[in-house]
Amino acid sequence: MKRQTIELTTDAMLAAMCTVLGIFARFLDFGFIKLSLESFPVLVAALLFGPVDGVVVALVGTFLSQLLQYGLDPSTPLWIIPYCIIGLICGLYAKKYKYYNTSRQILMIVSGMEILLFALNTVALYFYAELVSVFHTEWIGKSGYAYVISGIFPRIVVAVIKAAGFGFLMPPLLRALHRFRNRNN
C-alpha cells in the first residue's frame, strides 16, 4: 500500500511538473523553435515506474498544459499523443530491465525518445499547419510541408541538445530516486 501511495504521489507531482513546463515553454517559443522540457517528467515516470505511469503522466500533464494555454480544439490530440508514445516506449524498455538501467542504457533510451519526440512533433506540426491553412485565409498558399521544412534544422539542433542534456541528467536523478524508493518500501 505504501509503495502505491508513493508511486501515485510521484506520478501526480510529475504530471504537475509536465503541465508547468509545458506552460513555461510558451515563453520560450521562437516561431519554429519551441524549447519545451515537458518530456523530462514523462521520461522520469516511465523509467522509474513503467509504461502505464509514463503514459499517465504524459496524458494528464500535456492535456492540462494544452487546456490551460489553448483550450480544446481539433489539434489538441496532435500535441498529446507524441508524449504518450515516448512514455509508453521508454516505460516498456525500463520494465524489460526491471527499472535498473545502466547509465549507458538510460542515455541511449532517453536520447532515442527525444529524437522520436522530435519526429512525432514534426508530423504533428505538419498536420497542424494543414489544419490551420484550411481555416485561416492568411495561410493560403503555404502547405504544411513548406512550413515544417522551413524550420526543420533549428528544431533538429534543439532535439539533439535536449537528448544529450536529458541523457546525462537522468542517470544520477534516477539513482537518487531509486535510493529514496527503496528506503521507503
N, C-alpha and C positions, 0 to 999 in steps of 0.2 A: 504494500500500500504506500509506504514512504517513497519507494522508487517511482511509482506512478505519479505521485504528487510532485516530486522534483522534476520529472520529465514534462508534466503538464505545465508547471510554472515556468520552466525554462523555455518551452515552446511559446508560451504567451509573451514572455519577455522578448524572445527573438522575433516574433511576429510584430510586436510593437516597434522594435528596432528597425525592422524591414520597412514598416509604414513611415517612420520618421525619416529614414534615409531616402526613401522614395520621394517624400515631400521636399526634403533638403536638396535633392537632385534638380528640382525645378529652378533653383537659384544658380545651378551650375550647368545650365542649358545654353550652349553656344551655337544654336542652329542645328547643324548636322551632328554635333558632338554633345552628348549629354553625359556628364560624369555622374553615373549612378552607382552607388555602392550597396544597393539593396540585395544583391545576390549574396553578400557575405553572410548575413544571418541565416539565409536559406541553406547555404553550404555547411555552416556550423551545425544546424539542426540535423541535416542529412548525415553528416559524418559522425555525429555524436549518438544519434538515436535511430537512424534508418530512413527508409524511403517514405513511410507514411508521415513521419514528422517533417521531413524535408518538404513534402507536398503541402502539408497543412500550413506550415509557416509561410511558404510561398503564396498559397492561395489566400490566406487571411491577410497577410502583410501587403501584398501587391493590390488586392481588391480594395482594402481600406485606403491605401495610398491613391489609387485611381479615383475612388469615390469622393474622397475629400478634396482632391485637386480639380477633377474634371467632371464629376458626376458620372452617371451611367449613360453610355452611348453605344452604338453598334461596334465600336472599335475596342471597347473595354477588354473583351477576352483576348484580343491580339497581344495585349501587354501583360496579361497574367499567365497565359499558357507557357511561354518560354521559361519562366521561373519555376513553374510546376514540373516541367520536363527535367530541368537540371537537378531539382530537388529529388526527383524520383531516381534518376540515373546515378547520381552521387550516393544516395542512400543505399541503393542496391549494391554498389561497389563496396561501401563501408561494411554492409552486412555480410558480404562474402568473406571479408577478412575479420569478422567478429568485432568490428569497430576499433581495432587497434592496428591502424595502418602505420607503416614506416613513414618517416619524413619524406622520402622519395616518392612513395605511393601517393601521399597527400598532395605533394607538389604536382605530380602528374595528373591526378583526378581533378584538382581544383583548376589547374591551368586548362585542362581539356574542357571543363564545364564553362569556364569563362569564354573560351573560343566558340563553343557550341552556343552559348547565350548570345554572343555577337552574331552568329549566323542566323539564329532563330529571330532575333530582334531585327535583323536586316530584312528577313522575309516579312515580318510583321510591319515594318516601315514601308515596304513596297505595297502591301495590301492597304495600309492606311492611306498612303498617297493616292492610290487608285480610288479608294472610297471617298476621300476628300475632293478629288477632282470632279467627281460626279455631282457633288452638292455645292461647290463653290466655283463661280464663274471665273474668278481670277486665276484658277489653276488650269483653265482650258489651255491645251497645247503642251502641258507638261505631263509626261507619263510617270508612273510610279518608278519605272526602270531608270529614267533620266534623273529623277530626284534622288534615288538611292545611290546610283553610281557617282553622282557629283560630290558626295560626301563620304565615300567609302574608305579612302586611305586614312584620313584622320581618325575615323572610327576604329580602323584596324589597329592603329598605334595605341589608342586608348585601351582596347581589348587586351593587347599584349602586355601593356603596363599593369593593368588590373590583374591579369593572370599571374604575372610574376610576383606582384606585391601580395596578393591573397595567398599564393602558393607558399611564400616564405613566412607569412604571418601565422598561417593556420596551424602548423605543427606544434609550436610552443603553446599556443592557445588551447589546442585540443589536449595536450599533455596535462596542462593545469586543470582543465575541466574534467578529465578522466580521474585525476587525483581527488578532486572535490567530490565527484560522484561516488568513487569507491569508498571514501571516508564516510559518506553519509548513507551507505547501504546497510 
